[in-house]
Amino acid sequence: MAYDLDVARMKALSPSPLGAPSASGSPAPEPSRPVIKLDHLSKSFGTFQALQDINLSVLQGDVLAIIGPSGSGKSTLLRCINWLEPANSGRITVGDLSLDCSKPVGKEQITTLRRQLGMVFQSFNLFPHMTVLRNVSLAQERTLGRSRREADEVSMGLLERVGLADKAHQYPVRCSGGQQQRIAIARALALDPKVMLFDEPTSALDPELGLEVLAVMRELASSGMTMIVVTHEMGFAENVSEHTMIMADGQILEYGPSREVIRNPQTERARRFLRAVNDR
């Protein structure tokens, strides 16, 4: 089943025709432009269809949680958005850049796409031979052309934001898993992304350390950062994200306001998944 989430979102935002007077007599505001838009996105690995005709819009400042059973296509979707896995067909639009996935895409376009997206994985992927500060600063120097001094200033501000300024001159091995994930978040934020993509950032952490990471993500959400979060943390999905999407078998099962989707799922497949989560 293919959902046209963009149309649904625009209708919700614009109850009166675009530009028509509202009930107060003032012109109705134009709906926000999506910062990410996916049109008929599909991805296969050989004969396996990982994503099937995905349509999705994410507005500036939105937090979207993606939940669903293992193998449903959640991580593949994030990797396609970031072009780590090129989709086979469809279109990806991020900001002003729009890429047709059925045609060859150049390195320059991919670089432009990725500069707008911060990605945080399950594994932290920090350089063990570099200090925490260098881990956060290096990509700024190479990607954004910042001087080392400027990059270090930005890095220290971000490490302060995630509560780890005191770890700046230590090596990752001296940091807990939760601290390393927060460093990874600071590193992604240092590149000034328009959108942050999180691929189950707490799944490799014990519950206590996971709370540290979720606290940082809640702060990002409250600051207005646009975020797409693949997660198994149902509390985060319900209480922090504005919208939740349930996926299964490479398709969107349900999409809508988080509390409504989680507490009142409309499909039997979604109800079965949520019962399994609640029974754990």
C-alpha positions in Angstrom: 0.0 0.0 0.0 1.4 3.4 -1.0 0.5 6.4 1.2 0.6 9.9 -0.1 1.7 11.5 3.2 2.5 14.8 1.6 -1.1 15.4 0.5 -2.4 14.3 3.9 0.0 16.7 5.7 -0.8 19.6 3.5 -4.6 19.1 4.1 -4.0 19.0 7.8 -2.1 22.2 7.7 -4.4 24.1 5.3 -8.0 23.5 6.2 -9.0 26.4 3.8 -7.8 26.8 0.2 -4.3 28.2 -0.1 -4.4 32.0 0.3 -8.2 32.0 1.1 -9.4 33.9 4.1 -9.5 32.0 7.4 -12.3 32.2 9.9 -10.7 35.3 11.4 -10.7 37.1 8.0 -7.0 36.9 7.5 -5.4 35.0 4.6 -4.6 31.5 5.6 -0.8 30.9 6.0 0.9 28.9 3.3 1.9 25.4 4.5 5.5 24.8 5.4 7.7 23.4 2.6 9.0 19.9 3.3 12.7 19.7 4.2 12.7 16.1 3.1 10.3 14.6 0.5 10.3 11.1 -0.8 8.3 10.2 -3.9 7.6 6.6 -4.8 10.9 5.4 -3.4 11.7 1.7 -3.9 14.8 -0.4 -3.2 15.5 -4.0 -3.8 18.4 -6.3 -3.1 18.3 -8.9 -5.9 14.8 -10.4 -5.8 14.2 -9.0 -2.2 12.0 -5.9 -2.2 13.3 -3.9 0.8 11.3 -0.7 0.2 8.1 -0.5 -1.9 6.7 2.8 -3.2 7.5 5.0 -0.2 5.9 8.5 -0.2 6.8 10.7 2.7 7.2 14.4 3.6 9.0 15.8 6.7 8.5 19.5 7.5 11.1 21.7 9.1 11.2 21.2 12.9 9.3 17.9 12.8 10.4 14.8 14.7 9.4 11.6 13.0 9.8 8.2 14.7 9.9 5.1 12.6 9.0 1.9 14.3 8.3 -1.7 13.1 9.5 -5.3 13.2 13.1 -6.3 12.3 13.5 -6.5 8.6 10.7 -4.0 7.8 13.0 -1.6 5.9 13.5 1.1 8.6 17.3 1.3 8.4 17.3 0.8 4.7 15.0 3.8 4.3 17.5 6.0 6.3 20.4 4.7 4.3 18.6 5.5 1.0 17.8 9.0 2.2 21.6 9.5 2.9 22.5 7.7 -0.4 24.5 5.0 1.5 22.2 2.6 -0.3 21.1 4.0 -3.7 17.4 3.4 -4.2 16.4 1.8 -7.5 13.6 4.2 -8.3 11.7 7.2 -7.0 12.9 10.7 -6.0 14.6 12.1 -2.9 14.4 15.8 -2.2 16.3 17.4 0.6 16.0 21.2 0.8 16.5 22.5 -2.8 18.3 19.4 -4.0 16.1 16.8 -5.8 17.6 13.5 -7.1 16.0 11.0 -9.5 17.0 7.6 -8.1 16.5 5.9 -11.5 19.3 7.9 -13.1 23.0 8.2 -12.5 23.9 10.7 -9.7 27.3 12.3 -9.6 29.6 12.5 -6.6 29.1 16.2 -6.2 25.3 15.8 -5.9 25.8 13.0 -3.3 28.2 15.2 -1.3 25.7 18.1 -1.4 23.0 15.7 -0.2 25.0 14.4 2.6 26.1 17.8 3.8 22.5 18.5 4.7 22.0 15.3 6.7 23.6 14.3 10.0 23.7 10.5 10.5 24.0 8.7 13.8 24.3 4.9 13.7 23.9 2.1 16.2 27.7 1.8 16.4 29.6 4.9 17.3 32.3 4.8 14.6 34.7 7.0 16.5 38.4 7.1 15.6 40.0 5.3 18.6 43.4 6.9 18.0 42.0 10.5 18.1 40.9 12.5 21.1 37.2 13.2 21.5 37.8 16.8 20.4 39.6 15.7 17.2 36.8 13.2 16.5 34.3 16.1 16.4 36.6 18.6 14.7 38.1 16.6 11.9 35.1 16.4 9.6 34.5 20.1 9.9 38.0 20.9 8.7 37.8 18.5 5.7 34.2 19.0 4.7 33.4 22.6 5.7 36.9 24.1 5.3 37.0 25.4 8.9 40.3 26.2 10.4 41.4 23.9 13.3 40.9 26.7 15.8 37.4 27.4 14.5 36.5 23.7 14.4 37.7 23.2 17.9 35.6 26.1 19.1 32.5 24.7 17.5 33.4 21.2 18.9 33.8 22.5 22.4 30.4 24.2 22.3 28.7 21.0 21.1 30.5 18.8 23.6 29.3 21.2 26.3 25.8 20.9 24.9 25.9 17.1 25.2 27.5 17.3 28.6 30.9 16.0 27.7 33.2 19.1 27.6 35.3 17.4 30.3 36.1 14.5 28.0 37.4 16.6 25.1 41.1 15.6 25.5 40.4 12.0 26.4 40.2 9.1 23.9 37.0 7.3 23.1 38.1 4.1 24.9 37.9 6.1 28.2 34.3 6.9 27.6 31.2 4.8 28.2 29.0 3.6 25.4 26.4 6.3 26.2 29.1 9.0 26.2 30.5 7.7 22.9 27.1 7.9 21.3 26.7 11.5 22.5 30.1 12.3 21.0 28.8 10.8 17.7 25.8 13.1 17.9 28.0 16.1 18.5 30.2 15.2 15.5 27.1 15.0 13.3 25.8 18.3 14.6 29.1 20.0 13.9 28.5 19.8 10.2 25.4 22.0 10.5 22.9 19.6 9.0 19.3 20.5 8.1 18.1 17.1 9.3 19.4 14.5 11.8 18.9 10.8 11.0 19.2 8.4 13.9 19.3 4.6 13.2 18.4 3.0 16.6 21.0 5.0 18.5 20.3 3.3 21.8 20.0 -0.3 20.7 23.6 -1.1 21.6 23.4 0.5 25.0 22.1 -0.8 28.3 18.9 1.1 29.5 20.7 3.5 31.9 23.2 4.6 29.2 20.5 4.8 26.7 18.7 7.4 28.8 21.7 9.7 28.5 21.4 9.6 24.7 17.6 10.0 24.7 18.0 13.1 26.9 20.3 14.7 24.3 17.8 13.8 21.5 14.9 15.3 23.5 16.9 18.5 23.8 17.5 18.5 20.1 13.8 18.1 19.5 12.9 20.9 21.8 15.4 23.2 20.0 13.6 22.7 16.7 16.0 20.2 15.0 14.3 18.2 12.2 14.8 14.6 13.0 14.0 11.1 11.6 14.5 8.5 14.3 14.4 4.7 13.7 13.8 3.5 17.2 12.5 0.8 19.5 12.0 3.3 22.3 8.2 3.6 22.4 8.3 6.3 25.1 10.4 8.5 22.8 8.2 7.8 19.9 5.0 8.6 21.8 6.1 11.6 23.9 8.8 13.3 21.8 8.1 12.8 18.1 5.2 14.7 16.5 4.6 11.8 14.1 5.2 8.1 14.1 5.3 5.8 11.1 5.0 2.0 11.4 6.7 0.0 8.7 6.5 -3.7 7.8 7.6 -5.6 4.7 9.1 -2.5 3.2 5.9 -0.6 3.2 4.3 2.1 5.4 1.5 0.5 7.5 0.4 3.5 9.4 1.4 7.2 9.8 0.0 10.0 11.9 0.3 11.9 15.2 2.4 9.7 17.5 0.0 9.1 20.3 -2.9 8.3 17.9 -0.8 5.8 15.9 0.7 4.1 19.0 -2.5 4.0 21.1 -5.1 3.4 18.3 -3.5 1.5 15.4 -5.8 0.9 12.5 -4.3 -2.2 10.9 -4.1 -5.7 12.4 -0.4 -6.0 11.5 0.4 -2.8 13.4 -1.7 -3.9 16.4 0.1 -7.3 16.4 3.5 -5.5 16.4 2.6 -3.1 19.2 1.2 -5.9 21.3 4.5 -7.8 20.9 6.4 -4.7 22.0 4.2 -4.1 25.0 4.4 -7.8 26.1 8.2 -7.8 26.2 
